[in-house]
Structures are given as structure tokens and as C-alpha cells.
């Protein structure tokens, strides 16, 4: 993968896959490898209803863990 997708659903899927498959240790290292700021990615996905779980190392639907 040469870049992170812009479509929110594909972006969430791609990030979660890369973290799950241990291609990257952290969200920060993943974002920097693709030239994106972690804060920017989190804000983009928060606007689409996803939040990042540090514990699970994945984006999840907002309210999923409540």
C-alpha cells in the first residue's frame, strides 16, 4: 500500500488491518510512514463516527465500548 485511503470505511479497515497484522506497532508509526498526522486521521475518523482504542489498537464505532 502506497498511501492511506481517503474513503472513511476503507481507511478504518486498512488501519485496523495494518495494526492487527503487526505491520506497525502504533498508530503514530503507521501514520508517519504514510505521511499523515495521527491527530488528523483521528479527527477525520471521529467525524465519521469512529474512535481509536489504545487498548485494542484499533478504530471502533463510537459508543461500542460503553
Beta strands, then each sheet from edge to edge (+ up, - down):
strand 1: 50-53
strand 2: 58-61
sheet 1: 1+ 2-
end
